[in-house]
Amino acid sequence: MSKDSSPAWAGDWGREIERNLFRARNGLKMAWGTRFAEVGMTPKDTVWRSRKAELWRYRSSHARRHRTPLLLYIGLVSRSYVLDLHPGNSLVERLLQKGYDVFVLDWGIPDEADAESGLEVYVDELLPRAIRAVLKAAGTDHLNLLAYCMGGTLTLMMMGTRDFPSIRSLVTIAAPVDFSEMGSFYEPLVSGKANPDRMIDETGNLPANVIYNMVRVRRPTGDLVQYANLCEKMWNVDFLEGFQAMREWVVDHIPLPGRFFREVLQGWLIENGFVNGTLRLAGRPVDLSRIEVPVLCIVAEHDEMIPYGAAIPLPELLTAADAQCVVLKSGHVSLVCGRSADHRTMPILDQWLQRHSDPMLEGEVLGE
């Protein structure tokens, strides 16, 4: 062995020593409250407000390639910044890079004044008004919708009760429709063994901490796995950015209006109204067969929040639509965040949206 050579294990040993030093340094920084990543950082402007809801339009330094705007939103129990988690890990950022005009509807944080806001407020009032606000801001007659989790289920209710000729296409991501497949966790509520009224607090809403604990019960080992990964990769600042941003979102639930909670419990969970055809909105039947626009249903094979069986029946219910279903080897959050979203979800989304968007004409400027 020459004087300049060394065994392979020496390089590995030195690298591990270096990583342990970084682990110690970064661990202390985390203990001191250092933020490795800020959430929801893509520049945006508020273009519409109603009640607590806000509509954001995102600024972009990339050339606009598509004149058909895109409206994104999630459900009511989590914060919408999961769609714009942090720089380099943002669905909004990826879509802007592809040349789309991106809007996000944020439902806001309910308080005592919203306790009696039910499905009719969100599905029949706020969502249609937000759609009109997007069209006005973008200066177009059509848009595409991308709805994540409960957001997709709310959209199906809206489009199942009246026609929306302005909607060019719909993408649902992990949207549950067969609530008999949501697992045994909800059985006490469905069977009546648990009293939902006892879960409501003095504001008339379902508290955020109750929602968080419901999520944790569905993933009993989730924290252990996350912290095992954290200890292993504490040396990697890029990993810490993603971990911290995702951890912030996972625990950052918001209250659910009491009336909304009761209506969803009865219509979605107890009656399984989408599958059984019993669902109604403001007295009108919700008929999914009236939805005729193209629909792309993206389902996660390993979804820990919305079981595969709860989301996969959707295309069968859309009897009048050109409905396509794509099953990805992802978890619930990795459908929209991280490398899985980059390599699996985004190519499918971009291909779909290109087919259902009008191209920008040379020199054209819309709604700037």
Secondary structure, 3 states (H helix, E strand, C coil): CCCCCCCHHHHHHHHHHHHHHHHHHHHHHHHCCCCCCCCCCCCEEEEEEECCEEEEEECCCCCCCECCCEEEECCCCECHHHHHCECCECHHHHHHHCCCCEEEEECCCCCHHHCCCCHHHHHHHHHHHHHHHHHHHHCCCCEEEEEECHHHHHHHHHHCCCCCCCEEEEEEECCCCCHHHCCHHHHHHHHCCCCHHHHCCCCCEECHHHHHHHHHHHCCCHHHHHHHHHHHHCCCHHHHHHHHHHHHHHHCECCEEHHHHHHHHHHHHHCCHHHHCCCEECCEECCHHHCCCCEEEEEECCCCCCCHHHHCCHHHHCCCCCEEEEEECCCCHHHCCHHHHHHHHHHHHHHHHHHCCCECCCCCCCCC
